[in-house]
Amino acid sequence: MNFKDEHRCRKAIIHLDMDAFYPSVEVLDDPSLRGKPVIVGGSRERGVVSSDEAFLDVTGTQRLLGEPAGVAAMIKKAVFGETGLTVSAGVAPNKFVSKIASDIAKPDGLTIVSPDAMTEFLDPLPIGKMWGVGRKTEQVLIEMKMLTFRDFRLMSAHILEKKTGRSWRQDATPGLRHRRERGRYRAGGKINRP
């Protein structure tokens, strides 16, 4: 996977997400729990203070660190070597797609989505996989017959806003962009009238 073209370095974001992080840490602390179901809850004596995910912008670091996919693989290997814990990773041109890609890769996987493959990667996914769509919004979208990312992408931004009561961030969802053009809304390559 090469995120670099002849003229400029393309955006490269890695999303790393620990697999079953909190139960895995409990098993590290108490090996007698290995192979047993583990549920972790907070308490007064011991609160949960660590994060189990991170975004890394590795744009422009290829000469120093190598290709983004290699950086993600290196981090996964280092985390496992140091802790015995697995990490799922997604590499893509933006946070939105890299987070979805890391989720698709669970457990212990690595999914790479190039800039040219974002629409192909996202289109078949169920709408519930969309980052930022909770159960309530998912239900509204399903009632609107939007079952996949493709369905969402092809819907006009005006109708989406009217039906869901929220404005969808256009810059966060390349490949799912809804652009207003001269009184009409463009979704992907299709023009939809409001």
Backbone torsions as a table, in degrees:
resi	resn	phi	psi	omega
1	MET	NA	122.2	179.1
2	ASN	-119.5	115.1	-179.0
3	PHE	-90.2	7.8	-175.2
4	LYS	-111.5	131.2	173.5
5	ASP	-105.8	-177.7	-174.9
6	GLU	-65.8	-30.3	-170.8
7	HIS	-98.1	-29.9	-176.4
8	ARG	-158.0	163.8	178.4
9	CYS	-88.2	126.4	-179.6
10	ARG	-80.9	154.2	179.5
11	LYS	-59.9	136.6	178.3
12	ALA	-139.5	114.2	-179.3
13	ILE	-117.6	131.7	174.8
14	ILE	-106.2	130.8	170.6
15	HIS	-110.6	124.0	178.2
16	LEU	-111.4	131.6	-177.9
17	ASP	-135.4	118.0	179.4
18	MET	-64.4	139.6	-180.0
19	ASP	-87.5	121.9	179.5
20	ALA	45.6	50.6	-170.4
21	PHE	-55.7	-56.6	-173.3
22	TYR	-64.6	-46.2	175.8
23	PRO	-63.5	-35.4	179.5
24	SER	-64.2	-39.1	177.7
25	VAL	-65.9	-39.4	177.5
26	GLU	-60.9	-41.3	179.0
27	VAL	-66.7	-36.7	175.4
28	LEU	-62.5	-41.2	178.8
29	ASP	-69.8	-33.1	-177.1
30	ASP	-136.3	86.5	-176.4
31	PRO	-58.4	-16.9	178.2
32	SER	-67.7	-13.5	178.8
33	LEU	-83.1	-11.0	-176.7
34	ARG	-55.7	130.8	178.3
35	GLY	84.7	-2.0	179.7
36	LYS	-107.3	154.0	173.7
37	PRO	-66.5	133.5	-177.4
38	VAL	-125.8	128.6	174.7
39	ILE	-117.5	133.8	-178.3
40	VAL	-115.2	129.4	176.6
41	GLY	-131.3	162.3	178.5
42	GLY	-78.5	160.4	174.5
43	SER	-148.2	168.9	178.1
44	ARG	-64.5	-37.1	-176.4
45	GLU	-78.1	-29.1	-172.6
46	ARG	-140.8	98.4	178.9
47	GLY	-91.9	161.1	177.3
48	VAL	-88.9	119.7	-174.7
49	VAL	-123.4	-4.0	-175.6
50	SER	-104.5	157.9	179.2
51	SER	-98.9	146.2	-179.1
52	ASP	-108.6	11.6	178.3
53	GLU	-150.1	159.9	179.4
54	ALA	-157.4	149.1	170.9
55	PHE	-105.0	138.3	174.6
56	LEU	-126.3	124.0	175.1
57	ASP	-91.0	107.2	-178.0
58	VAL	-106.8	20.7	177.8
59	THR	-58.4	129.8	176.0
60	GLY	78.8	8.9	-178.6
61	THR	-102.0	7.0	-175.2
62	GLN	-57.1	-42.0	-179.1
63	ARG	-64.7	-33.6	-178.6
64	LEU	-86.1	-44.9	-172.0
65	LEU	-111.2	-16.1	-175.0
66	GLY	99.0	-174.8	-178.3
67	GLU	-64.7	150.1	-178.9
68	PRO	-54.0	-40.4	179.1
69	ALA	-62.1	-38.5	177.5
70	GLY	-67.3	-37.1	177.2
71	VAL	-63.7	-45.4	179.0
72	ALA	-60.9	-44.2	179.4
73	ALA	-63.4	-39.6	178.7
74	MET	-63.0	-43.0	179.4
75	ILE	-65.6	-44.6	178.0
76	LYS	-56.7	-45.3	-179.3
77	LYS	-65.5	-42.0	-179.5
78	ALA	-64.9	-43.0	179.9
79	VAL	-63.7	-44.4	179.8
80	PHE	-65.2	-42.3	179.8
81	GLY	-62.4	-38.4	-178.5
82	GLU	-80.6	-34.6	-170.7
83	THR	-122.6	-19.7	-173.8
84	GLY	80.5	5.7	180.0
85	LEU	-97.2	145.3	179.7
86	THR	-96.4	153.6	-178.8
87	VAL	-131.1	135.5	171.1
88	SER	-97.5	144.8	-176.4
89	ALA	-135.2	145.0	173.0
90	GLY	-127.3	136.4	179.1
91	VAL	-122.1	124.7	-177.5
92	ALA	-158.4	174.3	-179.0
93	PRO	-76.2	-7.1	178.9
94	ASN	-151.2	166.5	-178.3
95	LYS	-62.6	-43.4	-177.4
96	PHE	-53.4	-52.5	-176.5
97	VAL	-74.9	-37.1	-179.3
98	SER	-65.2	-35.9	178.1
99	LYS	-66.8	-43.4	177.8
100	ILE	-64.2	-40.5	179.9
101	ALA	-63.3	-38.6	178.9
102	SER	-68.2	-34.0	178.6
103	ASP	-68.1	-38.9	178.5
104	ILE	-63.7	-30.0	-174.3
105	ALA	-82.8	-6.0	-174.6
106	LYS	-66.5	144.3	-10.7
107	PRO	-89.9	153.0	171.2
108	ASP	58.1	35.6	-178.2
109	GLY	-112.0	177.3	178.0
110	LEU	-141.6	116.8	178.1
111	THR	-115.8	130.8	-178.6
112	ILE	-115.7	127.9	179.2
113	VAL	-123.3	112.8	179.7
114	SER	-76.5	161.6	179.2
115	PRO	-55.4	-37.7	-177.5
116	ASP	-78.0	-12.6	-176.2
117	ALA	-107.8	5.7	-175.6
118	MET	-60.7	-47.8	-178.6
119	THR	-63.5	-44.4	178.7
120	GLU	-60.5	-38.6	179.1
121	PHE	-69.5	-46.2	-173.6
122	LEU	-78.6	-40.4	-170.1
123	ASP	-47.8	-45.7	-176.3
124	PRO	-80.0	-8.4	-175.2
125	LEU	-69.8	143.9	176.3
126	PRO	-65.3	146.4	-175.7
127	ILE	-57.6	-28.2	179.1
128	GLY	-66.0	-16.1	177.7
129	LYS	-81.4	-9.0	-176.2
130	MET	-70.3	124.7	179.3
131	TRP	-63.0	128.0	179.3
132	GLY	96.8	-6.4	177.3
133	VAL	-99.2	109.5	177.2
134	GLY	-85.0	-177.2	-176.9
135	ARG	-60.6	-41.2	-177.9
136	LYS	-64.9	-48.6	179.3
137	THR	-66.6	-38.6	177.6
138	GLU	-57.3	-43.7	180.0
139	GLN	-62.7	-41.7	177.9
140	VAL	-61.7	-44.8	-179.1
141	LEU	-64.8	-40.3	178.2
142	ILE	-64.6	-40.6	176.7
143	GLU	-61.9	-27.0	177.2
144	MET	-85.9	8.0	-179.8
145	LYS	69.7	26.7	175.6
146	MET	-100.8	93.5	-176.1
147	LEU	-96.0	-23.9	-177.5
148	THR	-128.4	168.7	175.1
149	PHE	-59.7	-36.1	178.6
150	ARG	-60.5	-45.8	178.1
151	ASP	-57.2	-42.3	179.5
152	PHE	-64.5	-44.7	-177.6
153	ARG	-61.8	-35.1	-176.5
154	LEU	-85.1	-6.4	179.2
155	MET	-82.9	143.9	179.6
156	SER	-70.0	145.8	179.1
157	ALA	-61.8	-36.1	-180.0
158	HIS	-61.6	-48.0	-179.8
159	ILE	-66.1	-41.6	177.7
160	LEU	-57.2	-47.8	-178.7
161	GLU	-64.8	-41.6	-178.8
162	LYS	-64.4	-43.0	-175.9
163	LYS	-79.3	-33.3	-175.8
164	THR	-99.3	-16.0	-179.6
165	GLY	76.1	16.2	178.3
166	ARG	-140.3	151.4	176.6
167	SER	-89.3	129.3	-178.2
168	TRP	-88.6	127.8	-179.9
169	ARG	-63.4	116.2	-176.6
170	GLN	-75.4	-34.5	-175.4
171	ASP	-75.8	-15.6	-176.4
172	ALA	-89.4	-10.2	-173.2
173	THR	-128.1	56.6	175.6
174	PRO	-55.3	139.6	-174.8
175	GLY	93.3	-19.9	177.4
176	LEU	-120.6	16.2	-172.9
177	ARG	-66.7	139.2	173.4
178	HIS	-119.5	111.4	-176.2
179	ARG	-110.2	139.8	176.2
180	ARG	-85.6	126.9	178.7
181	GLU	-134.1	110.1	175.7
182	ARG	47.4	53.3	175.7
183	GLY	83.0	-0.4	178.0
184	ARG	-123.7	165.9	-179.5
185	TYR	-114.5	131.3	178.7
186	ARG	-102.6	131.5	175.6
187	ALA	-126.9	114.3	-173.9
188	GLY	61.9	-126.5	-179.7
189	GLY	-100.9	4.0	-174.1
190	LYS	-106.7	140.5	176.2
191	ILE	-94.7	126.5	176.9
192	ASN	-116.2	137.8	175.1
193	ARG	-90.7	141.5	179.4
194	PRO	-66.4	NA	NA
